[in-house]
Every structure is written in structure tokens, then in C-alpha cells.
Amino acid sequence: MTKLIIQIPCLNEAETLPTTLAALPRRVEGVDTVEFLVIDDGSSDGTAQVARQWGVHHIVSHRRNRGLAAAFRSGVDRALAEGADIIVNTDGDGQYEGADIAALCQPIIRGQADIVIGDRGVADNAHFSAPKRMMQRVGSAVVQGLAGTNVSDAVSGFRAISRDAAQRINITTEFSYTTDMLIQAGRKKMAIATVPVRTHAAARPSRLFKSIPRFIMHTGITMARAFTAYKPLRAFVGTGSLIAFIGLLPILRFLWFYAQGDGGGHIQSLVIGGALLVLGTLVAIMGMVADLVAANRKLLEENLARTRRLEDQLAAIHRASREAGPETGSALKRKDAA
């Protein structure tokens, strides 16, 4: 039995949430069960109560606002605990067309993808301003290069994730999960697909960021952290080599004047060049150490994925035990122990 859970991270979405929920599909081809999950990220307007009134199956509540990335992580953890085979993430402001969730899930249902990104057609989307379209295109191009993927709308929050992919992805950023997830998925050789999706005009200004410069800064930091974590050797050795090369220039300058018999007046070039050369070497060595740490992190992530699979098996046994009754449940447990 295939279960789809549609999760909606929310911050003060009591007004727009009913419209979003009404547009979500109740049935999807290839899926046996469709359930809804709302993550109330410290709302003060009764978002969780509205979700209950609309019959949302699962609700996760944060006592205070922890940010979109934390809300996304909480939703994925709860969806996995509830036995989701496919997790779809959408926004609570009604930006995305709920009917497109069916198309979003199909590549996963057919076994063609681990993660599916809803492509909003940024280049000609009438709901985006010209600066936003340009920013999205540039950001997506950078993510494509860092992740080694071909995703034209890297920051789209409308995406579907298979259970296996959700268990292997570990979001580390505190700002937005979108680029972090793609860089991780690309480096872990997951199959990533895109499908065109429809969007609606924004019902309110974004609560994720207060200004474009702030968004660019935080997204840049997120991408740099993710790339450094998964490609430390390239990041640090490349930077160290550049610093060392720059340090060679003043040293060569000193040697030139020294060969001309005028080295005494250019000692400062030798000092500066030597300092840069040492700094570049130290940065390169840091890259080697970071590469060893990255290799250890891969082992830890693999162990974490295995632990999650074991938890899935135990949860499945407990669910079967509850459904089958006390006597049959005990027999199931004995059989599994054997």
C-alpha cells in the first residue's frame, strides 16, 4: 500500500490555509492513501486550530518560530514516522496549484526519480517580478553547478520526495532547505526530475526573507556551506592554491630585483609573499583534514539511514500488531524475533 503525505509548513496561515487545503487532491493515481500534515511553526493566529477544523490528519506544532528549514525537517520526520512512501511539500499561502501534485508524484511512483521539483517556469512566470526572475535564474544556475544537476528552478519549494531519499537527506541549514537538499541529492547521486507546475499570484509578501539582498546573502551562505561540506578538498585546496599563487608573485618580484643587485630595498615583497605562501599551504592542509571529516560524515549518514530503516521495520511490526489484535500481534513479534 502506497501512502502519500502532503506536508504544509505554516506561519500564521489561518486565513489562507483553508483555500490551500481545499485545492489539495484527495486521490492520486498510483497512491492508495493520501493524508495531510500541517507544521505550525509558532503561529499566533490559530493556524493549528484551523487545520484541525479542516480535518488535517497530522499536525506538528512548534512552541516558537524556528524557521522554514526546521519546519520542513519536522514535517519530514513526522511523515516518515507515519509511514509515508512519498512526501510532497507545498506552501500554505496557495502559491502552488494543488492539482499538480498528481503530476509531481508520477516520476517517483514509476520508479524514475528520488526527488521531483515543481518547475514554475521562472523565465516567463507572470507572477514573478523581473528582479525575482533574474535572481531565480542566477541562483538555479549556481546550484546546478554545485550539485551537478539540471534543475532550472532550484529554489522551488513545491517538490516530492521518495521515502528512501527523505531518509538519506539531512538538512543542516537554518534558513531554507531547498538549495541544501539539491546539493546533497546531487552529490549523493540521487535521481532528480522536474515537472512543470502552475502557480498563483502571491496572497501576501514572503515571510521567508524581508529583502532581496538578505535572501541572496543567506542563500549564498547556505550554498557555500553545503558545497564545502560535500567537496571540501576542492573548496579548500583550490582556495589555498590561489592564495599560494598570489604569494609567489611578490617573491618573484623580490628575486628579480635581487638578481639586479637591488634586493635590499624589496625585503617587504619577500615577507608578504612568504606569508601568503604559508597561508595558502595551511588552507590546503585544512582541506585535506576536512576531506577526512567528510568521509567520516558519509559513514555516519549511512548508519543514520540504516537506523531509520530499522525503525521503519519496528514501526511496521507494531502497526501490524495493533491491527491484528493481542494474540496475533504476539505471534508476529515472536516470528520477527526468530
N, C-alpha and C positions, 0 to 999 in steps of 0.2 A: 504493500500500500504506500503510495507516494503522497507525502504531505507537503503542502506549500504554506509557509507563514509569511505574511506581508507585514513588515515592521515599519512603524512611522515614528521617528524621533520628533518630539514636540516640545516647544517652549511657548507657553501662552497662546495655544491654538484653539481655544474653546469656541471661538467664532467661526473659524474656517474648517475645523475638523469634521463636523457633520457632512459638509459637502464632499470632502475628500473621501470619507468612509462610504458615502452613498455611491460614489463612482467606482469603487473597487469591485472587481469581479468576484462572484460567489462560486463560480465554476470555471475551471481551466482545463482544456483538453490535455489528457495525459496525466492529470493530477486527480487523486481520489478525494483529498480533503484540503480545503482552503480555510485558513484561520488568520485572524488579525492580531497584531501585537502593537500596543502603543507604549512608547517610552516617554514618560512625563519627566522632563529634565528640569525639575524645580519650578514648575509653573505656579503662578499666583492667581490665575483666573479660573480655576476649576476644570482644567483640561482633563484630568483623570476622571472626574465625575461625569463629564460629557461622554467620555469613552465608555464608561460603564452603562450609561443610559442607552447608548447605541449598540450594546451587546458585544463589545470587543472581547475576544476570548482571553487575551492575556494583557496585563498591564504591569509595567515596571515603573516604579516611582523613585526619583532621586530627591533627597531631602532639600538639596540646594542645586542651583545650576552648575553643572560640571562641564558643559561644552558638548559640541556635536560629536566629536570623536568618542568621548566617554559614553554618550547616549547610544551611539552606534554599537560600541563594544558590548554594552549591557544588553541591547536588543539581540545581538547575535548569540551571546551566551544563553539567554533565555530561550531563544528559538531552538538552539541545539538541544537544550535540556528538555524541551517539549517534543523532541523527535522530528524536527523539520528536515526534510530531504532537500528542499530548495528554500532559500531565504531571499525575498525581494525587499529592497529598501526604497521607500518613496518619501516625499515631503508632506508635511501636514498642511501646507498652505494651498494645496490644489494646483501647484505649478505643472505637475505631470498628468498626462491623460491615463486614468486608471485602466481603461480598456486595453491599453498597450502592454499590460503586464503579461497577458497570454503570449504575445509575440516574444517578450523578453525571456520567458521561461523555456521556449521551444528548443533552443540550442542545447540547453542542459538536459532537457527531457530526452532528446535524441542522442545524447552522449557525445556531442560535438564540442562542448565548451565547459570550462570550470567556472568562469565568470563572464557575465554578459553585461555590457554597458549600453545604456539607452542614449543613442546619439541624437542630440537635439537640433542638429543642423545649424551649428553656431554661425557659420559663414553668412547665412541668409535668413536667420531667425528674426522675424518681425518684432518679437517681444524683447529682444536684446538691443541695447543702445550700441552705437558704433564703437565707443571705447571698450565696452564689455566684450563685444565680438572680437576685437583685436586682442584684448587681454586673454580671452579663452583660447584663441588660436595659438598665440605665442606660448602660453602655459602648456597646452597639449603637445606642441612640438618639442618642448624641453622634456616633458615626461616620456614621450616616445623615444627620445634619445637615451634617457637614463634607464628606462625599463626594457628597451629593446622590443617594444610592441608597436602595433599600428592602430592606435586608438585616437580618433580625431576629436573626441570630446572627453578628455581625461578627467575633468572635474565634475562631470555629471553625477549627481547623487542617486539617479534612477538606475538601479543595477540589480541583477540577480546573481546569486552565489550558490554553488552546489554545497552540499554538506561537507564533503571532503575538503573543498577549498576553504570553507569557513573554519574548519579545524586547523588548517595549516597557516592561516593568515593571523599575524599578531600585530595589531595596531599599536604603535608606540607614540604617535604624535598626540598632542593635547588640543590641536586646532581643528584640522579636518582630515578625515580618514581617506578621502578619495585618491589623492596622489600617492600617499603612503601605501595603500593597498595595491595600486597598479604596479608600483616599482617592485614591491615584494613579489607579486604574482609573476611579473616578467622575469625576475631573477630566479624564481623557483620553477621556471619553465611550465607554468600553467597555461592552459588553452584559454585565450581571451577572445571573445567575439563582440561585435557591436550590431545593434539593430536600430533602425530609425524610429524615433518616438515623437509624439506630438506634445506640445506644451501650451500652457495658457498664460495670459498676462499675470504678472505677479500681483497678488492681493495686498501685499504690504512690502515695505523695504526689507532687505535681507537682515536677519539678526545675527548672521554668522560674522559679518565684518562691518565696521562703521564707515570705512572709506576704502577706495581702491588702493592707495599706497599701503594701507595697513594689510589688506588682503594679499597684495603682491609680496610684502615683506614676510608674512607668516607662511605663505605657500612656498616661497623660496627657501626659507629655513627648513620646512618640512621635507622638501625635495633633496636639499643638501644633506640632511641627516640620514634620510633613507639611502641615498646613494653611497654615502660614506660608510654606513653600516654594512652594506652588501658588496661594495667594491672598495675596501679600504686601501688595498695595495695600489690600485690605480690612482685613487684620490691623493694619498699622501706621498707616494713615490713620485708622481707627476709634479706635485707642488714642490717637493724637495728638490727635484732635478731642475725645475725652473729657477728656484732661489739660488742653487749652486751655480747655474749657468750665469746668472746675473752677477754673482760674486767673482766669477772668473774674469769678467770684463775689466774691473779696476786692477786686478792682479796683472793682467796682460798689459794694461796701461803702464803700471809701475815697471814691469820688465822691459818695456820699450824704452822708457826714459833711462832706466838703469844701463841698458846696452849703449845708450848715447853718452853715458858718463854723468848723467844728471839724476841719479836715483835718490840722492839725499833729500831733495825737496819734494818728493812724492811718496813718502812713507805712509801718509794717510790713506792713499789708494790701496796699499798693501794691507793695512789694518782693516779697512772696510771690506775689501774683497775676502780676506781671511775669515772675518766674522760671518759674512754671508755664506761662505763655503761650509763652515762648521754648522751653521743653522740649517742649511739645506740637507746636509748629511743626517743631522738629528731628526728632521722631519721625515726623511726617507726611512730611517730606522723605526720611527713611530708607526709608519705604515706597515712594516713587517710585523711588529707586535700586534697592531690592530688586526692584521690578517689572521694571526693565530687566534685572537679573540673571536673573530668572525667564524672561524672554523668550529670553535667550541660552541658558539651560539647555534650553529646549524645542528649540532648534535643535541643540544638542549631542546630546540624546536621539534626535532624528530621525536624525542622522548615525550614531549608535551602532546604531540599529535597521537602517539600511541596510547598515552594515558587517557586522552579524550575518547579514543575508540573503545578502550576497556570500560570506561564509564558508560558509554552508549550501550554496550552489551549488558552491563549490570542493570541499567535502567530498563532495557527491553525485557529482561527477565522479571524484574519487579512489576512492570506493567502487565505482563502475561500472567503473573501470579495473582494480581488483584482481579483481573478479568476472569480467570479460571476458577477462583474460589480457593479456600484454605487447603483442602486436601490435594487438589490437582496442583496448586501452587507449590506445595511442599515437595511433591514429586518432581516438578520442574527444577527446583533448586537442587535436589539430590542428584538428578541427572546431569546438571551442569557441573556440579562439584566432582562427579565421577569422571 
